[in-house]
Structure formats: structure tokens, C-alpha cells
Amino acid sequence: MRNHTITTFLLLGLTDDPQLKAVLFLFLGLTYMLSVTGNLTIISLTILDPQLKTPMYYFLQNFAFLEIAFTSACMPRYLYNLATGDNAITYNSCITEIFFTDLFGVTEFFLLATMSYDRYVAICKPLQYVTIMNSRICGRLVLSCWAAGLLIIFPPFNLVLHLDFCDSVINHFLCDAYPLLKLSCTETWLIEQMIIASAVLTFILTLICVVLSYICIIQTILKFPSAQQRTKAFSTCSSHMIVVSITYGSCIFVYVKPSSKDSMAINKCVTILITSIAPMLNPFIYTLRNKQVKQAFSNTVKRMVLGFKE
């Protein structure tokens, strides 16, 4: 790693208004706590409840872990900045934040694609489901998601490590590659193109998998003889479809840069949605629309109450 002229950066954040900072601290603090609590609940239920020992919930367990990791990679630092007014962040901390937020974010996309494939097998090939989606295959699929995430982010990240910087003010509330590149004294065209290529590759590859899976799923469901069967089949996919829509829809705004002067302000708002609000909503989406998860939660609460009484 080369020597860097800048060792500490200053994050501009979302606002300079003290009252708005207090509101943001309360709101983002609450969403962060709900996100961690909700996703930890899903992880605990999928580990403890025997009814949730299926591939679908194994992937959901890993997705919940990624949500916690993703939001924890950046949100506690910004909450600290809001609480103390200290917007400084060291070079090493900034680079570490970029690495982990990108790794967790890209891995999430591949895991969402894997979850859509799981739904495809469950609905389109139900008799072969247990054979195809056995524990070994599920474990390998999850490891493949992590490997894909690492392979995609590493080349551009490695080039970022060799940049020198002439300015120290990052126009964002977290360390992100694009605002950081604007501070570089050296040519960043190649890195920018690699970042775009990596983002597009991740987006297109996983989107193709999701779309093809759901085309086959819809075609199969429409062939079901009864309306009750069709409704039940759609309900097993509805939560995943909502999460996919939120995730992909948000990222379109982040990576497709608008030409307006307010593009950075838009990106900041969408980044709040991705890093704070979406991780909080996802546990509720999966829980409120899933009878098995609700039943598992009810059973766990009952066991805890009975345990305390004894």
C-alpha cells in the first residue's frame, strides 16, 4: 500500500442543522435497533424451531445475518458522528468501511438470486426438491455467494488502495467509493469504469437469475388446477419478491447517476433506505407474510414464558 497524503477524512453527513441531527439520530438509532433485533429474531427462530429446518429458511437465516452485518458496517459510525459531532474518520477506517459494505451488499444480491432459485425448485420441481436442495448444496450455494462478492469487489478495491488524495472532505455520511474517488489526485477513470462494470455485472447476473426463476414459477403456478393452490404458491414467494423489488429498485437510483445537480442528495437519501430502512423492514416483511415464521415465533414465546414460570 502506498503512502497517502491524507490520513484523516471529514464526512459532511446529511445536514448541519443541530435539530435535524437530533431527529436523525433518534430515527436512525431506532431503525438500527429494530433491524438488528428483527434479524436476530429470524436467525434465532431458524436455529431453534424444528419446523424451520428447510433450505428456504436456511437461506433466510444467512440473509438476516448479511442484513445485520451490512447495516452494522456503516450505521453505528454515523450514529456516533451525530451524537458527538465528530465527523472525522481515519483512512484505514474509511477503507475498511468501503470494503465490508461493498462485500456484504454484493453478496446480498447473489443470495437473493439463490433464494429465487430455491423457490423455483420448490414450486417447479417439488418431487426433486429435497434431493436438489440438500444441506451440502445449500452450504455450497451460500459459500459461492460470498466468493462471488469477494471476487467482484476485489479488483477495483485493490486499485483504490493505491490512490493518493488531495482533499479530505467526503460529501457523504459514510465512506463510499464514488465520493472518495473525487478526492484523488491521481487518474481514477479506470477505477470508475471497473466499479461500474462490477455493479452492472452483479446487477444483471443476479437479475437474470431472479427473472428467469420467477417466469418459470409463474408459468407453473398458473397451471395449478385450483385457486387455493395458486394462492398458497404465490404466498410462499411474495415476501421474497417484495424484498427483491426494494433492493433492486433502490440500487437503480444509486448506480444510475442522474444528470441533475441534486444527484448526490438523491443518492444520500437512497443510501439511507438501503443501509437503514430496508434492513429494518425485511424481517417484518418475511415475518408478517409467513405463517410458519409467525407460528415459530409464537411457540418460542410460549416456551420462554413457561420457562420463566417454572
C-alpha positions as CSV (number, residue, x, y, z in Angstrom):
1,M,0.0,0.0,0.0
2,R,1.4,3.4,-0.9
3,N,1.9,6.3,1.5
4,H,-1.1,8.7,1.5
5,T,-1.0,12.4,1.7
6,I,-4.3,12.3,3.6
7,T,-4.6,10.2,6.8
8,T,-8.0,11.5,8.0
9,F,-11.2,12.3,6.2
10,L,-14.1,14.5,7.1
11,L,-17.6,13.2,6.4
12,L,-20.1,16.0,5.6
13,G,-23.1,13.9,6.6
14,L,-26.7,14.7,5.8
15,T,-27.2,18.0,7.4
16,D,-25.6,20.8,9.6
17,D,-28.8,21.6,11.4
18,P,-28.4,20.6,15.1
19,Q,-32.2,20.0,15.5
20,L,-32.3,17.8,12.4
21,K,-29.3,15.9,13.5
22,A,-31.1,15.1,16.8
23,V,-34.1,13.8,14.8
24,L,-31.9,11.8,12.5
25,F,-30.1,10.3,15.5
26,L,-33.3,9.1,17.1
27,F,-34.8,7.9,13.8
28,L,-31.7,6.0,12.6
29,G,-30.9,4.7,16.1
30,L,-34.4,3.3,16.3
31,T,-34.3,1.7,12.8
32,Y,-30.8,0.3,13.5
33,M,-32.0,-1.3,16.8
34,L,-35.2,-2.7,15.1
35,S,-33.1,-4.0,12.2
36,V,-30.6,-5.9,14.5
37,T,-33.4,-7.1,16.8
38,G,-35.6,-8.3,13.9
39,N,-32.9,-10.1,12.0
40,L,-31.5,-11.7,15.2
41,T,-35.0,-12.9,15.9
42,I,-35.2,-14.6,12.4
43,I,-31.8,-16.1,12.9
44,S,-32.8,-17.5,16.4
45,L,-36.1,-18.9,15.1
46,T,-34.5,-20.7,12.2
47,I,-31.9,-22.2,14.5
48,L,-34.2,-23.2,17.4
49,D,-37.5,-24.2,15.7
50,P,-37.5,-27.7,14.0
51,Q,-40.3,-26.6,11.5
52,L,-37.9,-24.0,10.0
53,K,-35.1,-26.5,9.2
54,T,-35.6,-26.2,5.5
55,P,-33.5,-24.7,2.7
56,M,-35.7,-21.7,2.4
57,Y,-35.2,-20.7,6.0
58,Y,-31.5,-21.6,5.8
59,F,-31.1,-19.0,3.1
60,L,-33.3,-16.6,5.1
61,Q,-31.1,-17.1,8.1
62,N,-28.0,-16.2,6.0
63,F,-29.8,-13.2,4.5
64,A,-30.7,-12.0,8.0
65,F,-27.1,-12.3,9.1
66,L,-26.0,-10.3,6.0
67,E,-28.5,-7.6,6.8
68,I,-27.1,-7.2,10.3
69,A,-23.6,-7.1,9.0
70,F,-24.4,-4.7,6.2
71,T,-26.1,-2.1,8.4
72,S,-23.6,-2.6,11.2
73,A,-20.7,-1.9,8.8
74,C,-21.7,1.8,8.5
75,M,-24.6,2.9,10.6
76,P,-23.0,2.8,14.1
77,R,-20.2,5.1,12.9
78,Y,-22.7,7.6,11.6
79,L,-24.8,7.5,14.8
80,Y,-21.5,8.2,16.7
81,N,-20.9,11.2,14.4
82,L,-24.4,12.5,15.0
83,A,-24.1,12.1,18.8
84,T,-20.7,13.6,19.2
85,G,-20.3,16.0,16.3
86,D,-17.0,14.3,15.4
87,N,-17.2,13.7,11.7
88,A,-13.6,12.7,11.3
89,I,-12.7,9.2,10.1
90,T,-9.2,7.8,9.6
91,Y,-8.1,6.5,6.2
92,N,-7.9,2.9,7.4
93,S,-11.4,3.0,9.0
94,C,-12.8,4.5,5.8
95,I,-11.2,1.9,3.5
96,T,-12.4,-0.9,5.9
97,E,-15.9,0.5,5.8
98,I,-15.9,0.6,2.0
99,F,-14.7,-3.0,1.8
100,F,-17.2,-4.5,4.1
101,T,-20.3,-2.5,3.0
102,D,-19.5,-3.4,-0.6
103,L,-18.8,-7.1,0.2
104,F,-22.0,-7.5,2.2
105,G,-24.0,-5.6,-0.4
106,V,-22.8,-7.6,-3.4
107,T,-23.1,-10.9,-1.5
108,E,-26.7,-10.0,-0.7
109,F,-27.6,-9.7,-4.4
110,F,-26.2,-13.2,-5.1
111,L,-28.0,-14.6,-2.1
112,L,-31.3,-13.1,-3.3
113,A,-30.7,-14.8,-6.6
114,T,-30.0,-18.0,-4.8
115,M,-33.2,-17.7,-2.8
116,S,-35.2,-17.2,-6.1
117,Y,-33.6,-20.4,-7.4
118,D,-34.7,-22.2,-4.2
119,R,-38.3,-21.0,-4.8
120,Y,-38.1,-22.2,-8.4
121,V,-37.0,-25.7,-7.4
122,A,-39.6,-25.9,-4.6
123,I,-42.5,-24.9,-6.9
124,C,-41.5,-26.2,-10.3
125,K,-39.7,-29.4,-9.2
126,P,-41.4,-30.3,-5.8
127,L,-40.7,-34.1,-6.0
128,Q,-36.9,-33.4,-6.5
129,Y,-36.7,-30.5,-4.1
130,V,-35.2,-32.4,-1.1
131,T,-32.7,-34.1,-3.4
132,I,-31.6,-31.0,-5.3
133,M,-31.6,-28.6,-2.3
134,N,-29.8,-30.8,0.2
135,S,-27.8,-29.4,3.0
136,R,-24.5,-29.8,1.2
137,I,-25.7,-28.0,-1.9
138,C,-27.2,-25.2,0.2
139,G,-23.9,-24.7,2.0
140,R,-22.0,-24.6,-1.2
141,L,-24.5,-22.1,-2.7
142,V,-24.1,-19.7,0.3
143,L,-20.3,-20.0,0.1
144,S,-20.5,-19.3,-3.6
145,C,-22.4,-16.1,-2.9
146,W,-19.6,-14.9,-0.6
147,A,-16.9,-15.9,-3.1
148,A,-18.7,-14.1,-5.9
149,G,-19.0,-11.0,-3.8
150,L,-15.3,-11.1,-2.9
151,L,-14.2,-11.7,-6.5
152,I,-16.3,-8.9,-7.8
153,I,-15.3,-6.2,-5.4
154,F,-11.6,-7.1,-5.0
155,P,-10.1,-5.7,-8.3
156,P,-11.5,-2.2,-8.1
157,F,-10.9,-2.1,-4.3
158,N,-7.3,-3.1,-4.8
159,L,-6.8,-0.1,-7.1
160,V,-8.4,2.2,-4.6
161,L,-5.8,1.2,-2.1
162,H,-3.1,2.8,-4.3
163,L,-4.7,6.2,-4.7
164,D,-3.3,9.4,-3.3
165,F,-5.7,12.1,-2.1
166,C,-5.5,15.9,-2.3
167,D,-8.7,16.7,-0.4
168,S,-10.1,15.3,2.8
169,V,-13.8,16.3,2.7
170,I,-16.1,13.4,1.7
171,N,-19.6,14.6,0.5
172,H,-21.5,11.7,2.2
173,F,-22.5,10.4,5.6
174,L,-20.5,7.2,5.1
175,C,-17.3,6.2,3.2
176,D,-18.3,5.3,-0.3
177,A,-16.2,4.7,-3.4
178,Y,-17.5,7.4,-5.7
179,P,-17.3,10.4,-3.3
180,L,-13.8,9.1,-2.3
181,L,-12.6,9.0,-5.9
182,K,-13.5,12.6,-6.3
183,L,-10.8,13.5,-3.7
184,S,-8.0,11.7,-5.5
185,C,-5.0,13.5,-7.1
186,T,-4.4,10.6,-9.5
187,E,-6.4,9.4,-12.5
188,T,-9.5,7.5,-11.5
189,W,-11.1,6.7,-14.9
190,L,-10.1,3.1,-14.9
191,I,-11.3,2.5,-11.3
192,E,-14.6,4.2,-12.1
193,Q,-15.1,2.0,-15.1
194,M,-14.3,-1.1,-13.1
195,I,-16.7,-0.1,-10.4
196,I,-19.5,0.5,-12.9
197,A,-18.6,-2.8,-14.6
198,S,-18.7,-4.7,-11.3
199,A,-22.0,-3.1,-10.3
200,V,-23.6,-3.8,-13.7
201,L,-22.2,-7.4,-13.7
202,T,-23.7,-8.0,-10.2
203,F,-27.0,-6.4,-11.1
204,I,-27.5,-8.1,-14.4
205,L,-26.3,-11.6,-13.5
206,T,-28.5,-11.8,-10.4
207,L,-31.4,-10.0,-12.0
208,I,-31.4,-12.6,-14.9
209,C,-31.4,-15.4,-12.4
210,V,-34.3,-13.8,-10.4
211,V,-36.4,-13.0,-13.5
212,L,-35.9,-16.4,-15.2
213,S,-36.8,-18.2,-11.9
214,Y,-40.0,-16.2,-11.5
215,I,-41.0,-16.6,-15.1
216,C,-40.8,-20.4,-14.6
217,I,-42.6,-20.1,-11.2
218,I,-45.5,-18.0,-12.6
219,Q,-45.9,-20.4,-15.6
220,T,-46.0,-23.4,-13.2
221,I,-48.4,-21.7,-10.7
222,L,-50.8,-20.7,-13.5
223,K,-51.1,-24.4,-14.4
224,F,-52.3,-25.3,-10.9
225,P,-56.0,-26.6,-11.1
226,S,-57.3,-24.8,-8.0
227,A,-57.3,-21.1,-6.9
228,Q,-56.3,-22.2,-3.4
229,Q,-53.1,-23.9,-4.7
230,R,-52.2,-20.9,-6.8
231,T,-52.7,-18.5,-3.8
232,K,-50.6,-20.7,-1.5
233,A,-47.8,-21.0,-4.1
234,F,-47.8,-17.2,-4.7
235,S,-47.7,-16.5,-0.9
236,T,-44.5,-18.5,-0.5
237,C,-42.8,-16.2,-3.0
238,S,-44.5,-12.9,-2.2
239,S,-42.1,-11.8,0.7
240,H,-39.0,-12.6,-1.4
241,M,-40.5,-10.6,-4.4
242,I,-41.1,-7.6,-2.2
243,V,-37.5,-7.6,-0.8
244,V,-36.1,-8.1,-4.3
245,S,-38.2,-5.1,-5.6
246,I,-36.9,-2.9,-2.7
247,T,-33.3,-3.9,-3.1
248,Y,-33.1,-3.7,-6.9
249,G,-35.2,-0.6,-7.1
250,S,-33.0,1.3,-4.6
251,C,-29.8,0.3,-6.3
252,I,-31.0,1.7,-9.6
253,F,-31.1,5.1,-8.1
254,V,-27.6,4.8,-6.5
255,Y,-25.7,3.4,-9.5
256,V,-27.6,5.2,-12.4
257,K,-26.3,8.6,-11.8
258,P,-28.8,11.4,-12.7
259,S,-27.6,14.4,-14.5
260,S,-29.2,16.9,-12.1
261,K,-27.2,18.8,-9.5
262,D,-29.2,17.1,-6.8
263,S,-27.8,13.6,-7.7
264,M,-25.6,13.4,-4.5
265,A,-28.6,14.4,-2.3
266,I,-30.7,11.7,-4.0
267,N,-28.0,9.1,-3.6
268,K,-27.7,10.0,0.1
269,C,-31.4,9.5,0.7
270,V,-31.5,6.2,-1.2
271,T,-28.4,5.1,0.7
272,I,-30.3,5.7,4.0
273,L,-33.1,3.5,2.6
274,I,-30.6,0.7,1.7
275,T,-28.4,0.9,4.8
276,S,-31.1,1.6,7.5
277,I,-34.7,1.3,6.5
278,A,-34.6,-1.8,4.2
279,P,-32.7,-4.0,6.8
280,M,-35.4,-2.9,9.3
281,L,-38.3,-3.7,7.0
282,N,-37.1,-7.1,5.7
283,P,-37.7,-9.1,9.0
284,F,-41.2,-7.7,9.2
285,I,-41.9,-8.5,5.5
286,Y,-40.8,-12.1,6.0
287,T,-42.5,-12.5,9.4
288,L,-45.9,-10.8,8.8
289,R,-46.4,-12.6,5.5
290,N,-45.3,-16.1,6.6
291,K,-47.5,-18.3,8.8
292,Q,-44.7,-20.7,9.7
293,V,-42.4,-17.9,11.0
294,K,-45.3,-16.4,13.0
295,Q,-46.1,-19.8,14.4
296,A,-42.5,-20.4,15.3
297,F,-42.3,-17.0,17.0
298,S,-45.5,-17.8,19.0
299,N,-44.2,-21.2,20.0
300,T,-40.8,-19.7,21.1
301,V,-42.5,-17.0,23.2
302,K,-44.7,-19.6,24.8
303,R,-41.7,-21.8,25.7
304,M,-39.9,-18.8,27.2
305,V,-43.0,-17.8,29.3
306,L,-43.4,-21.4,30.6
307,G,-39.6,-21.5,31.3
308,F,-39.8,-18.3,33.4
309,K,-42.9,-19.6,35.3
310,E,-41.0,-22.8,36.2
